[in-house]
Amino acid sequence: MKAGEDLKQAAVRPLSFVQTMRAVAWSFFGVRRGADYEKDVAQLNPVHVIIAGIAGAVLFVLVLVMLVQWVIGSGIAGT
């Protein structure tokens, strides 16, 4: 029962979704100071982290697809 209570408390943590997106963006680049990481772990809402991670992954894939289409369309990768 304690794990369920911990999850409920974590879901109402104070950081906004924008702050969560920023933390997730930094984690995609792999540049995060240890102190900032510890602060994020204590304050981020896990539901926001999951949503931000999925949104970041989708955005990353879309950018890659657009980049590949641009390279193919421009003829750089061609003959």
MIZARO-226709 format. One record per residue: x, y, z of N, C-alpha, C in turn. Coordinates in nm, 2 decimals. Atoms other than C-alpha are relative to their C-alpha. Layout:
// residues N
<<X Y Z> <X Y Z> <X Y Z>>
...
//
This chain:
// residues 79
<<0.08 -0.12 0.00> <0.00 0.00 0.00> <0.09 0.13 0.00>>
<<-0.08 -0.11 0.00> <0.29 0.23 0.06> <0.05 0.05 -0.14>>
<<-0.04 -0.04 0.13> <0.40 0.23 -0.30> <-0.11 0.08 -0.07>>
<<0.11 -0.07 0.06> <0.06 0.34 -0.41> <-0.01 0.15 0.06>>
<<0.01 -0.13 -0.06> <0.07 0.63 -0.17> <0.12 0.09 -0.05>>
<<-0.11 -0.07 0.05> <0.42 0.73 -0.28> <-0.02 0.05 -0.15>>
<<0.03 -0.04 0.14> <0.30 0.73 -0.65> <-0.10 0.12 0.00>>
<<0.10 -0.11 0.00> <0.01 0.96 -0.56> <0.07 0.13 0.05>>
<<-0.07 -0.12 -0.04> <0.24 1.20 -0.38> <0.09 0.05 -0.11>>
<<-0.08 -0.04 0.11> <0.48 1.20 -0.67> <-0.07 0.06 -0.11>>
<<0.08 -0.06 0.11> <0.20 1.28 -0.91> <-0.04 0.14 0.02>>
<<0.04 -0.14 -0.03> <0.13 1.61 -0.74> <0.12 0.08 0.03>>
<<-0.12 -0.08 -0.02> <0.49 1.74 -0.74> <-0.01 0.13 -0.07>>
<<0.02 -0.14 0.04> <0.53 2.11 -0.80> <0.04 0.05 -0.13>>
<<-0.05 -0.06 0.12> <0.72 2.15 -1.12> <-0.10 -0.01 -0.11>>
<<0.10 0.00 0.10> <0.52 2.25 -1.42> <0.05 -0.09 -0.12>>
<<-0.03 0.09 0.12> <0.51 2.06 -1.75> <0.11 0.06 -0.08>>
<<-0.11 -0.06 0.08> <0.73 2.32 -1.92> <0.13 -0.03 0.06>>
<<-0.13 0.03 -0.07> <1.00 2.27 -1.66> <0.04 -0.15 -0.02>>
<<-0.02 0.14 0.03> <0.96 1.90 -1.71> <0.05 -0.02 -0.14>>
<<-0.04 0.01 0.14> <1.00 1.93 -2.08> <0.15 0.05 -0.01>>
<<-0.14 -0.05 0.00> <1.32 2.13 -2.02> <0.10 -0.10 0.05>>
<<-0.08 0.10 -0.06> <1.46 1.87 -1.80> <0.02 -0.12 -0.09>>
<<-0.01 0.12 0.09> <1.38 1.59 -2.04> <0.08 0.04 -0.13>>
<<-0.08 -0.04 0.11> <1.53 1.79 -2.33> <0.15 0.00 0.03>>
<<-0.13 0.00 -0.04> <1.85 1.83 -2.14> <0.05 -0.15 0.01>>
<<-0.04 0.14 -0.01> <1.85 1.45 -2.07> <0.02 -0.06 -0.14>>
<<-0.02 0.06 0.13> <1.82 1.38 -2.44> <0.14 0.04 -0.05>>
<<-0.14 -0.04 0.04> <2.15 1.57 -2.49> <0.10 -0.06 0.09>>
<<-0.09 0.06 -0.09> <2.30 1.40 -2.19> <0.09 0.10 0.08>>
<<-0.07 -0.10 -0.07> <2.42 1.72 -2.03> <-0.08 0.05 0.11>>
<<0.08 -0.04 -0.12> <2.28 1.76 -1.68> <0.10 -0.01 0.12>>
<<-0.08 0.00 -0.12> <2.47 1.86 -1.37> <-0.06 -0.09 0.11>>
<<0.04 0.09 -0.10> <2.45 1.62 -1.08> <-0.10 0.06 0.10>>
<<0.09 -0.07 -0.09> <2.29 1.88 -0.85> <-0.14 0.02 -0.06>>
<<0.13 -0.02 0.07> <2.02 1.96 -1.11> <-0.07 -0.12 -0.01>>
<<0.07 0.13 0.01> <1.95 1.60 -1.16> <-0.07 -0.04 0.13>>
<<0.05 0.03 -0.13> <1.90 1.54 -0.79> <-0.13 0.09 0.03>>
<<0.11 -0.09 -0.03> <1.67 1.85 -0.77> <-0.12 -0.05 -0.09>>
<<0.10 0.04 0.09> <1.47 1.72 -1.07> <-0.07 -0.13 0.05>>
<<0.05 0.13 -0.05> <1.43 1.37 -0.92> <-0.09 0.02 0.11>>
<<0.08 -0.03 -0.11> <1.29 1.52 -0.61> <-0.13 0.08 -0.03>>
<<0.11 -0.09 0.03> <1.05 1.76 -0.78> <-0.08 -0.03 -0.13>>
<<0.07 0.02 0.12> <0.95 1.63 -1.12> <-0.12 -0.10 0.02>>
<<0.12 0.08 0.00> <0.60 1.48 -1.17> <0.03 -0.12 -0.10>>
<<-0.04 0.12 0.09> <0.66 1.12 -1.31> <-0.10 -0.01 -0.12>>
<<0.10 0.00 0.12> <0.34 1.15 -1.53> <0.05 0.10 -0.10>>
<<-0.05 -0.10 0.09> <0.48 1.47 -1.68> <0.13 -0.06 -0.07>>
<<-0.13 0.05 0.06> <0.82 1.29 -1.74> <-0.03 -0.10 -0.11>>
<<0.04 0.10 0.10> <0.65 1.00 -1.93> <-0.05 0.07 -0.12>>
<<0.06 -0.07 0.11> <0.45 1.24 -2.14> <0.10 0.08 -0.08>>
<<-0.11 -0.08 0.06> <0.75 1.46 -2.21> <0.09 -0.09 -0.07>>
<<-0.09 0.09 0.07> <0.97 1.17 -2.30> <-0.06 -0.06 -0.12>>
<<0.06 0.05 0.13> <0.72 1.03 -2.55> <-0.01 0.11 -0.10>>
<<0.00 -0.12 0.09> <0.67 1.38 -2.70> <0.13 0.03 -0.06>>
<<-0.13 -0.03 0.05> <1.04 1.43 -2.72> <0.05 -0.11 -0.10>>
<<-0.03 0.11 0.09> <1.09 1.09 -2.89> <-0.07 0.01 -0.13>>
<<0.07 -0.02 0.12> <0.82 1.16 -3.14> <0.05 0.11 -0.08>>
<<-0.06 -0.12 0.07> <0.96 1.50 -3.22> <0.14 -0.03 -0.06>>
<<-0.13 0.04 0.05> <1.31 1.35 -3.26> <-0.01 -0.08 -0.13>>
<<0.02 0.08 0.12> <1.18 1.09 -3.51> <-0.05 0.08 -0.11>>
<<0.05 -0.09 0.10> <0.99 1.35 -3.70> <0.10 0.09 -0.06>>
<<-0.11 -0.08 0.05> <1.29 1.57 -3.73> <0.09 -0.08 -0.09>>
<<-0.09 0.09 0.08> <1.50 1.28 -3.86> <-0.07 -0.04 -0.13>>
<<0.07 0.04 0.12> <1.24 1.18 -4.11> <0.00 0.12 -0.10>>
<<-0.01 -0.12 0.09> <1.22 1.54 -4.24> <0.14 0.03 -0.05>>
<<-0.14 -0.02 0.05> <1.60 1.57 -4.26> <0.03 -0.10 -0.11>>
<<-0.03 0.09 0.10> <1.62 1.25 -4.46> <-0.08 0.03 -0.13>>
<<0.08 -0.04 0.12> <1.34 1.37 -4.70> <0.07 0.12 -0.06>>
<<-0.06 -0.12 0.06> <1.52 1.70 -4.74> <0.13 -0.04 -0.07>>
<<-0.13 0.04 0.07> <1.86 1.53 -4.82> <-0.03 -0.08 -0.13>>
<<0.04 0.08 0.12> <1.69 1.29 -5.07> <-0.05 0.09 -0.10>>
<<0.06 -0.10 0.10> <1.49 1.57 -5.23> <0.10 0.10 -0.06>>
<<-0.10 -0.10 0.05> <1.79 1.80 -5.26> <0.10 -0.05 -0.10>>
<<-0.10 0.07 0.09> <2.00 1.55 -5.45> <0.13 -0.01 0.06>>
<<-0.13 0.01 -0.07> <2.28 1.56 -5.20> <0.05 -0.15 0.01>>
<<-0.03 0.14 -0.02> <2.26 1.19 -5.14> <-0.01 -0.08 -0.13>>
<<0.01 0.07 0.13> <2.20 1.11 -5.51> <0.12 -0.03 -0.07>>
<<-0.10 0.03 0.09> <2.41 1.03 -5.80> <0.12 0.08 0.01>>
//
